[in-house]
Amino acid sequence: MNRNNPVIRNKLERIFPYGFFDVIEHLPIHLVHEARLGGPDQCRWMYPFERTIGKCKRFVKKRNRIEGSICEAYLAKETAHFCSYYFDSHVPCARNRPNRHNVMIEIDPLYPPMSVFNQPGRGSKDRTKRGLSSMEYKSASNHVLLNCPEVQPFLNDFVSQFGHGAVYSTFEA
């Protein structure tokens, strides 16, 4: 591909004006070269490293010795994580911290929730009330009726009487 790129570009330059070509048209030449240099497992994307360094910079206490402070923060974090494997299970640490989305909700045993609504959780702080449009309401009703095991016997009866063509899974606007 690297050999064919200049030929292809030359043929395109005969058709299109030279001002048409910018970095994007020249990019395939460099991508082939980078793939050949980097191999199949390229570690050339800097985002993960910059993110880790950014996290470490937030731990900095001594502004006059930033590098040493970053190293100390990284070592303290790694040491705490390593030592947490040897703590008893009742000792709270970052490794055995409960999920913040787990919410204990009391469920009435006489009226257990339908399986579609069995996901525990709570709303966000900035929640607002809003009504559903008719399309959203139909879509939500359809989702509950087609994906809830408690409704499946009724759906099977309906299909046996009226056929699969009577079950609508999409709606027109």
N, C-alpha and C positions, 0 to 999 in steps of 0.2 A: 504494500500500500504506500510505503514511503517513496518508492520509485515512481509510482503512478501519479502521485499528488501533483508534482510540478507540471506534468503533461496535461492533467485534467484542468488545472488552474489556467494553463496557457490557452486551452481550448475555450474555457469560459471567458477569458479576457478578450477573445476575438468577438464574442457575442455581446457581452455587457461592457459598458464603459469602465475605465479603470477606477473611477471614483466610487463605483459600486462596492468594491472590495475593501473590507476593513479587517479588524482583528478576528472576527468570527470566521471569515472565510479562510484566514491563514492558520486558524487554530488546529485543524486536523493534522497539519505537518508536525506541530509541536506535540500533540497528544500521542502520536505514534512513537516519537522519540522518547517521551516521558515513560510510556508503557514499556519500551524496550529497556530503559535504564532502571526503572523501579521494579520490574518483574511483577508476578501475580499478586504479591502481598506488599502493597506500597504503604508506607507509613509517612506519607508526605502531607497529610492534612493536619494543620496545626491546631484546630479547634479544641480537641481533647486536652492537649498539653496546656494551651492558654487558659482553659477553664480550670484545670487543676492548680495552675500557678495563681490564678485569681482567687481561688478558695484559700490557698496558703497565705496570700498577701493580706487577707482579712484578719489573719491571726497575729499580724505584726504588732508588737508592742514598742520595740525600740526603733525609732525612725532613723537613728544614726547608723545602725548596723542591720540593714534590712535583710541581707542575704543570710546572715547567721540566724536571725529571728525566724525567717521562713523555714530554714532547715530544722530549727528546734520545734516549730509548730508541726511540721510534717512528721518528725520522729515521735513527738508526743502523741499525735493522732494514731500513728501506726502501732505504737507500743500499747496504747489503751485498747485498740481493737484486738491485738494479739493476746493481751492478758485477759480480755473478756471471755475467752474460751475456757479459762480455768476458774471463773467465778461459779458459785452455786447458781442454780436456776432461778432462785428467788431474788437475787441481787439485780436491781435494775441497771441496765447499761444500754448503749446504743444498739447492740446486737440483738437483744431480746425485748426491745421496746414494743409495746402493742401498737398495732396499726391505728393511725389516727382516724381512719374511716370506720372502724368497728364501733358500732353504737349498740348498747344493750337496750332492746325494746321488748317490753312485756307483750307476749302474744296470748290472746284468749284461746284456751284449748278447745272451747266449744265451737269457735268460729276461726279456724286457722286461715291465714291469708292464701289467696290463690298463688300458684307457683310463679306466675308472671310478676306478682307484686311482692315476692319473698326476698327482695334484696334489702338488707338493712342499710341504714344511712340517715343522714339529716340534711336539711337544706342549707344553703350558704347564707351568710349574714346579709348579703345584698339581694335577697330574694324579693321578687315582686309578683303580684298576681296579674295574670293576663288570661283572657279568654282564648279558646281555640277557634280557628276558622273552621268552616264546615268541612273543608278538605282535610285539615289536621284531625278533626274529630272522627271522620270516617276512617282515616288511616289508622288512628289509635285503636278504634273499635275493631277494625279488621285484624290488626296485629294481635289483640287479646283473643279474639275468637279463633284465629287460625293457629296460634302458638301455645295455647293453654291446654294442658292434658285433661283438666277437669271438664272442658267443653268438648273434647274429642268424641265422646259417645253421641252427643247431640249432632255434631257435624257429620259423623258417619251415617246417622239416620237421615239427615237432610240430603246427603249425597245419594243414598240408596233410593230415596223417593224422587229427587229431581235431577240427579246426575251431576257430573263435575262441571258442566257448563254453567250451572246456576251459581257456582261459588265464584265471586268476583274478588280478585286479589289486587286490582288497580282501579282507579277512578279517574274520570275525566274532570278537568277543571271547570 
